[in-house]
Amino acid sequence: MNEDINIKIKSLMDQNEVCLFMKGTPEVPQCGFSSAISNVLKHLNVKFSGVNVLEDPKIREGIKIYSDWPTIPQLYIKGEFIGGCDIIKEMFEKGDLQKKLKEKDISYKEN
């Protein structure tokens, strides 16, 4: 594993409290799973940064090793890996995602 990629990934997380490693961008997601998480975050009015892994194959592979999670998208809140699409959707539906945002002191819109 290239240490430079780990540093770059960590730097992206340090710069963005809520960081979504995704295919495409929040405005133009390139896969349904990325779109789903992006839409959940938008629905909650969470300020987040989308990192398009399609633009950088090193980040695309590096993030999977970084998190020990085989798929993209991946959501991080203040550097903590929260999960992929199914986990995030389930957490959102149960209110656990909102609890996690509150716990991490991230502002969001309550429904």
Order of alpha helices (4+ residues) and beta strands (2+ residues): alpha-beta-alpha-beta-alpha-beta-beta-alpha-alpha
